[in-house]
Amino acid sequence: MRRSSRVSAYVGSLLLAVCLALTGAAAAQASQLAASGPYVALGDSYSSGVGAGNYISSSGDCSRSTNAYPYLWNAAHSPSSFDFQACSGARTDDVLAKQLGSLNSATSLVSITIGGNDAGFADVMTTCVLQSDSGCIDRINTARAYIDSTLPGKLDNLYSTIRGKAPNARVVVIGYPRFYLIGQLCLGLSDTKRSAINAASDYMDVAIAKVAANHGFTFGDVRSTFTGHEICSGNSWLHSVDWLHISDSYHPTAAGQSGGYLPVFNSAA
């Protein structure tokens, strides 16, 4: 009886090991296929590379940068085709209307960062820079209410459309970083504002990740890679307010794209 139990346990362990090996091989194969087939990069300014410089002249106001993580990933992996559609200022409705034309059944990889503009990111930051702590927090609370009530439905509709147009693609949804290192001597916003902005970014990421998971998409969390590189860190990968280049404000630098976003996308793609 004991011998039979030992044999059964051994066989069970062997079968488990084989299944895990096969699962790992299948995941690796899927990743290789995603890397070799057509890649489409969607989304807003965090995907287009605003703030990273070296903009592609033909991209116009979309400000697509050769330092943006989609462009860097394409250069490193040479997929069979690369369609860089991400555009500064894009909201979910803009992606639906203007960025999905090249998706099809052959598309193997899609990346997207979206949702910040829907929730009024630019207005939140402007309010927090120019108004009092209470004014900043009130505007953030309005954004959080939108994230609760409206953004999930917007994302759900967009993600469903992406899946319908690219049924075989691996879809990687990448979030937003925390903006500030708290508790450091740093000119500019109060720690009250900084903490509220960070909490709002977390709130946004949680909401986006939940909808992405509901669609079987992979969520790429950049908060860990940006840790130690927030504004006020002394080695920031994010622009603070830049009055000479106002659109760069609160966007990743070239180092933020290559050191913050690209590693997360590499792991998820």
Secondary structure as the mmCIF struct_conf table of DSSP 4:
data_model
#
loop_
_struct_conf.conf_type_id
_struct_conf.id
_struct_conf.beg_label_comp_id
_struct_conf.beg_label_asym_id
_struct_conf.beg_label_seq_id
_struct_conf.end_label_comp_id
_struct_conf.end_label_asym_id
_struct_conf.end_label_seq_id
HELX_RH_AL_P HELX_RH_AL_P1 ARG A 2 SER A 36
BEND BEND1 GLY A 37 GLY A 37
STRN STRN1 TYR A 39 GLY A 43
BEND BEND2 ASP A 44 ASP A 44
HELX_RH_AL_P HELX_RH_AL_P2 SER A 45 SER A 48
TURN_TY1_P TURN_TY1_P1 GLY A 49 GLY A 51
BEND BEND3 ALA A 52 ALA A 52
STRN STRN2 TYR A 55 TYR A 55
HELX_RH_3T_P HELX_RH_3T_P1 SER A 57 CYS A 62
STRN STRN3 SER A 65 SER A 65
TURN_TY1_P TURN_TY1_P2 THR A 66 ASN A 67
BEND BEND4 ALA A 68 ALA A 68
HELX_RH_AL_P HELX_RH_AL_P3 TYR A 69 HIS A 77
BEND BEND5 SER A 80 SER A 80
STRN STRN4 PHE A 82 PHE A 84
TURN_TY1_P TURN_TY1_P3 SER A 88 GLY A 89
HELX_RH_AL_P HELX_RH_AL_P4 THR A 92 LYS A 98
TURN_TY1_P TURN_TY1_P4 GLN A 99 GLN A 99
TURN_TY1_P TURN_TY1_P5 GLY A 101 SER A 102
TURN_TY1_P TURN_TY1_P6 SER A 105 ALA A 106
STRN STRN5 LEU A 109 THR A 113
BEND BEND6 GLY A 115 GLY A 115
TURN_TY1_P TURN_TY1_P7 GLY A 116 GLY A 120
HELX_RH_AL_P HELX_RH_AL_P5 PHE A 121 LEU A 130
BEND BEND7 GLN A 131 GLN A 131
HELX_RH_AL_P HELX_RH_AL_P6 ASP A 133 SER A 149
TURN_TY1_P TURN_TY1_P8 THR A 150 THR A 150
HELX_RH_AL_P HELX_RH_AL_P7 LEU A 151 LYS A 165
TURN_TY1_P TURN_TY1_P9 PRO A 167 ASN A 168
STRN STRN6 ARG A 170 ILE A 174
STRN STRN7 TYR A 180 TYR A 180
TURN_TY1_P TURN_TY1_P10 ILE A 182 GLY A 183
BEND BEND8 GLN A 184 GLN A 184
BEND BEND9 LEU A 187 LEU A 189
HELX_RH_AL_P HELX_RH_AL_P8 ASP A 191 ASN A 214
TURN_TY1_P TURN_TY1_P11 HIS A 215 GLY A 216
HELX_LH_PP_P HELX_LH_PP_P1 PHE A 217 PHE A 217
STRN STRN8 THR A 218 GLY A 220
HELX_RH_AL_P HELX_RH_AL_P9 ARG A 223 PHE A 226
TURN_TY1_P TURN_TY1_P12 THR A 227 GLY A 228
BEND BEND10 GLU A 230 GLU A 230
STRN STRN9 ILE A 231 ILE A 231
TURN_TY1_P TURN_TY1_P13 CYS A 232 CYS A 232
BEND BEND11 SER A 233 ASN A 235
BEND BEND12 TRP A 237 TRP A 237
STRN STRN10 LEU A 238 LEU A 238
BEND BEND13 TRP A 243 HIS A 245
HELX_RH_3T_P HELX_RH_3T_P2 ILE A 246 ASP A 248
TURN_TY1_P TURN_TY1_P14 SER A 249 TYR A 250
BEND BEND14 HIS A 251 HIS A 251
STRN STRN11 PRO A 252 PRO A 252
HELX_RH_AL_P HELX_RH_AL_P10 ALA A 254 GLY A 256
HELX_RH_PI_P HELX_RH_PI_P1 GLN A 257 TYR A 261
HELX_RH_AL_P HELX_RH_AL_P11 LEU A 262 ALA A 268
#
